[in-house]
Amino acid sequence: MFWRKKLTEQEREEKEKSYWSYVKRQYKKNKRALFSLYVIMFLGVIAIFADFLANEKPILASYEGTISSPVLKSYAVGLGLGQWPVHFQNVDWKKDVNYDWVVFPPIPYYPSNLDFECNFCSPTGEQPGKTTRFRHWLGTDDLGRDVTAGMIHGTRIAFMVGIVAMGIACFIGIFLGSFAGFFGDTEFKISRIRLVLTLITAFFAFFYGFFARSYLIADAIMESSLSFMMTMLTSIGIFVGIIALVNLLVVPPLKKIPFLGKQVTIPLDIILTRMIEVIVSIPTLVLILAVVAIVEPSIIWVMIIIGLVGWTGIARFIRAELLRVRHLEYIEASTALGFSRFRAMVKHAIPNALSPVLIAIAFGVAGAILTESILSFLGIGVPTEVITWGKLLSLARTAPQAWWLAIFPGFAIFITVTMFNLIGEGLTDALDPRLKQ
């Protein structure tokens, strides 16, 4: 049995006075930001349930007395956890299967389905041979692919790119920015032997973890998303394991030598600042185009590349916040109690410095979605069979008469990016203590 703990009057008052309760109240006062959040939540639901909204496969069906869900089965197949039976391979789910009963999605098309009888069908015009059930409500492209299905599944890709890319950027930005802001240029010390061996080992660890396994990684990308994730986790494990092994087994005995064990100061802050300046000085789109032109076209690589170049803003925010937080009383008290500086940073400093990062994430997701749309529009980095908002928009260049190919995806990109920007502005106001009333 599950129940919610009933709060006392005092606990309720303390909760209402907490920082995040104040932020929540301030955010709700901004009607535009609140409406934007609801719109993004609605689009998020569409992205999550895209396969249940637009698909040629049934949501639920009874075939030869067996009830199954081909939509759910397709998830397992896509992750490499299962295979289609032979009689369901290359089958027309609407015509070739004699169901006992069946429930199809509202839009009975998948983005890659071709309708040769309805090329460039207008959403407002006549569509020959189409009943209301199988009508293309937002029209079709030059190959007869349904624009409605492309828009729905494009929502998933847009959100996936934005969230995954910013997840990568957050991990890198928070990690580097925290060390640079908390330790500065004078507080991070490391022994000479540990520094030298870590730098040397990192080169060999990267070689054995990633470069030597590049063919395995490439094959995993072509196989399935789950296979790619497992292969990458293995490579990361090899990289971290080699460095950790050297630091645990080789460094301790060598540190006993006075010269090798002497502590040296690493100016983390100035190193990170120079790194950010170098990355920011390179046009982001040009850098992404250069990398995408080398690697195999894949939406996964697009997410990784956007994440690897989008961490600088987050690193700047948390660095600036930790430069302030590290001198506050509770950090000094933690050090005085005997806790290490690393523990004080992880347990106390970082959790109290994440507020500005939320703003950067909101704007960063919007930027990642826009960058992916630009790449798709240019036909770079995204496989041909993957339908995105940017790819639909690019089709309008060769067919100016197909106005629906420009209006609908363009409007979707505009709305999504604008909503995320308004959420970022709302968070900026809500997290500003000067606006507290």
N, C-alpha and C positions, 0 to 999 in steps of 0.2 A: 504494500500500500504506500502511495506517494502522497505527501502533503507539503505545503509550504509553511515554514516556520512563521508564526504570528509575531510581528514585531511589537515591542513595547512602545509607549509614547515617546520615551527618551531616545530609543534606538531609531525611531522614525524621524525625529527631529535632527538627530545627528546625520542620518542618511541624506536628508534634504539639504543639510549644510555642507555636504561633501563637495569636492571640486567637480566631479563628473556630473553630479546632480545639477550643479549650477550651469555647467556647460550645456547639458540637455535642455534646461529651461531657456537659456539664452538662444540656443539653436531654434527652438520651437517658435520664438518670437519673429524669426526671419521667415516669412511666409514663402518667399521665392525658394529659399534653400530647402524648406520642408517639402514643398511641392516637387522640387527636383529630386529629393530623396525618394519620394513615392514613385516617381516616374522610373528612376533607376531600379528600384525594387521590382516594378512591373516588368521592365525589360530583362531583369535578372531571372524572373520566373520563366519568361519566354525562352531565354538561353538554356536554362536547366532542362525544360521539358520540350525542347525543339523537336526531338524525335517523336514525341507523342502528339505534336501539333501538325507536323508536315512530314509525311512518310508514305512510301508506296507499300510498306509492310503493315500488316494489321497490328493493332494494339493488343487485341485478344482474339483468338480464333479456336474453333473446334474442328479438327481434321481427323477423320477416321476414328472418331470416338475419343480422341486425345485433345485436351485443352492445353494450349501453349500461348506464349507471347513472343512472336517473331521480333518485335521491337526490342524487348529485353535480351533476346538471344543475340541480336546484332551487337549489343554492347560487349558481351562475352567474346564474340568472334573478333571484334575490333581490338580487344585487349590481348588477344592471343590465348584466351582461356577455353576456347571451344571451336568447333567447325560446323558448318552447315551440312545436314544430310545430303546425300548425292541428289535425291529427287527435288531438293530445294535450291540447288545451285543453278544460277542463270535462269530463274523462273520468273514469269510475269505473275506477280502476286494477285493481280486483279482478274486475270483471265484463265491461267493455267492450273489453278488449284480449286478443287471442288470442296468447299467448306460445308460443314454441318451448319455452322453459323459463324459470323465474323463481325468485328468492330474495327473499322478503319479510322485513322486520324481525320480531323476536320478538313485538312488539306491533303488529298490523296496523292501527293507527288513528293518526290525527293528532289533536291536541287540538281542532281545529275541526270534525271529522267528526261529523255528526248521525246518530243511530240512532233513528228514530221508533218503532221497535218495542220499545225498551228505555229508557223514561224512568224515572229514579229506580230503576234496577235495583240491588239489593243485591249486594255481593260474595259474600255467603253464601247468598243465595236462588237460586231457579230463574230462569234467563234464557231465555225462550222462543225457540226456533229457533237457539240458539247452541251450536255445537260447541266442543270444548275449544280449538281453534285460534283461534276468534273470540270467546271469552268475555271479558267485561269483568271482569278480576280484582280491581279495586278499585272496581267499580260504575260508575254513570253519574250525570250531573246531570239537571236538569229537561228539558234538550233532548236528552238521549241522548248527550252527549259523554263519551268514555272518561276516567275519572279517572286511570288509570295513565298514559296518554299525557300528560295535563295535568301530572301530578306530574313526569314525566321532563323535559318541555320547560320546566316551571317551575323546575327546577334550573338550567337554562342561564340563564334570565332572572335568577334570584337571584344567581348567580355573576357574570354580566355586569354587573349593576347594582352589586354590591359592588366589583368590581375596577376598572371604568371610573370610577365615582364617586370611589373612593379614589385612582385615578391622577390625576384632575383635582385633588383635594384635596392630594395630595403635591406636585404641580408648583407650585401656588400657595403652599402652606405652606412648602415648602423654600426657594423663591425669596424670599419676604418675610421668613421667619424668619431665613434666613442673613444677609441684608443688615442686618437690625435687630440681630442678636446679634453679628455680627463688627465692624460699624462703630460701633454704639452711637449716641450722640447727638452725638458730637464729631468723628468721624473721616471722615465722608462729606462731601466738599466738591465743589461744582459752581459753574461761572460763572453770573453773574446772567442773561446772555443765553440760555445753554443751558437754564436752569431755566424762564424765562418762555416761550421758544419751544416747549419740549417740552410744557408744560402746554397752551398754546394749540393746538399741532399735534395733541395727543392728542385734543382735542375734535373737530376736523375729520376726523382719521383714523378715529375711531370712527363718525362720521356717514357718511363715504364707504365705509368698510369693512363696516359692519354695518347701520346704519339705512337707508341708501339701497338696500341689497341685501336688505332684509327679505323682499320678495316672492320673490326668487330662492331665498333660504334656505328659505322656507315651501314652495315648489314642490319643492325638493330633498328635503325631509323626506318629502313624499308620494310621491316617485318611488322612491327606494331609499336604503339606508344608505350605499353608496359615493358616490352623488351628493351626499348631505348632507355627508359627510366632505370631499369635494373642494371643495364650495362654501364650507364653513367654513374650510378651509385657504387658499382664495383670499382670503377676507375677512381672515383673520389676516395673510396676506402683504401685503395692501393697507395694513392698519393699521400693521404694523411698517415697511413700505417708506416710507410717507409720513414717519413720525417719523425714520427713519434718513436719508432724503434731506435733510430740513431740517437735521439735525445735521451732515451731511457738507458741504453746500453753503453754507448760510446762516450757521451759527454761527461757523466759523473766521475769516472776515474781520471780523465784528462783534466778536469777542473781542479784537481789537487795540485797540479803544477802552478806555481804562483803567477807566472806570466800569462798562461792560458786562462786561469781562473779569474783574472782581474776584470772587474766590472767596467763596461763602457756605456756611455749614454747615447741613446738613439734619439735624434730629433724628429719624433713622429709627426709633430704638427707641421713643421716646414716641409717634410717629405710629402705628406698628404696634400698640403696646399699647392705645391708645385705639380703634383700629379693631376689635381683638379684643373689647374690652369692649362696644362698640356691638353687634356681631354676636351675641355671647353673650347679651346682655340681651334680645334678641328671641327668643321661643320658636321653635325650629327648625321644628317641624311647622306652626305658624301661618304662618311665612314661606313655607314650601314650598307650603302650600295656597293662599296668596294669589297666588303666581307661577303655579302650575299652573292656577288658575282663569282666567288671562288667555291663556296660550299654548294652542296646539292640542295635544290629548291625544296623547302619544307617549312611549314608553319611553325614547327618547333624551333628551328634555327632563327626565324624572325623574332620569336619571343625571347630567346636567349640573347640575341644581339642587342635588341632594344633594352633589355635589362642590364646588359654589361656596359652600355653607354649612358644609362639614365640614372645612375646612382649618385652623381655629383651633387645634385640639389639636396638630396636627403643627407648626405655626408656633411654638407655645409650647415644645414639646420641643426643637426644633433651636435656637431662640433661646437657651434656657437653657444648652444644651450648648456653643454657640459663645461665650457669655459667659465660660465657663471655658477653652475650648480656645484662644481668641485670645491668651492670655497665656502659653502654654506655650513651651518653649525652641525647638522646631522651627519654630514660626511666626515667632518673633523672628529665628531664624537665616535663614529664607527672606527676610525683609525686609532683613536685614543684607547678604545676597548681591546685593541690588539688584532682586529681584523685586517687582512691584507688589502692593499689598494685595489687589487683586481676584484675581490669580493665586494668591496664598497662600490665599485663601478657597476658591477652586474646587478647586485641586489637593491641598491639604493639610488645611484645616480641615473642610470639609464631609464628605469621606470618613471622617474620624475622629469625626464627630458624628452619624452616621446610626443608631447602635444603638438609641437610644430611639425613633426614628421607626418602626422595625419593630414595636415594641409598639403604637404608636398606629395603625398600619396594620391590625394584626390585630383590634383592638377596633373600628376604624372600618369595616372590611368587615362585621362583625357588625351594627353600627348601621345601615349603609346597607341591608342586606338586610331588617332589621326595619322601617326607615322605608318601603321600597318595599312591604312586605307590608301595612303600615298604610294606605298610599295605595290599594293595590289593594282592600283590604277595604272602604274607604270608597267605592270606585268613582270615584276621582279621579286624573287624570293618565295613566292607562293606557287605551289603546283597548279598545273592547268586545270585539274579536275576539282579543285577546291573553289567553291563559290563564296566570295566575300562581298561586302558592300562596295569596296573600292573596285573590284573586278566588274561588278554589274555597272558601276558608273563609267568604267572605261569603255564598255560596249556601246555607250551612247555616242562616242566620238565618231564611229564609223556609220552610225545610223541616226542622223539628227531627227528624222521623222518619228523615231521611237522615243517620244518624250518621257514615257514612264520609266525608261532605263536611267534617266537622269534625275527625275523628280523624286522618286521613292527612296533610292539609296542615298542620294544627296541629302534629303530631308532627315533620314535616319542618322547619318553621320553628324549633321548639324545639331540635331536634338540631343544625341548622346553626349557629344563633346560639351555642348552648352550646359547640360544638366550637371555633369561632373565639375565643370568650372564654377557653377553656382553653389554646388555643395562645398567646394573649396573655399569660396568667399564666405559662405555661412559659417564654416569652421573657423575661419580667420577671425570673424567677429565674435563668435561664441567663446573662443579661447583667449580673447583679449580681456584681461582683468580690468582695464580702464573703463569698459562698458558695463561693469557690474552694477546692478541697481538693487 
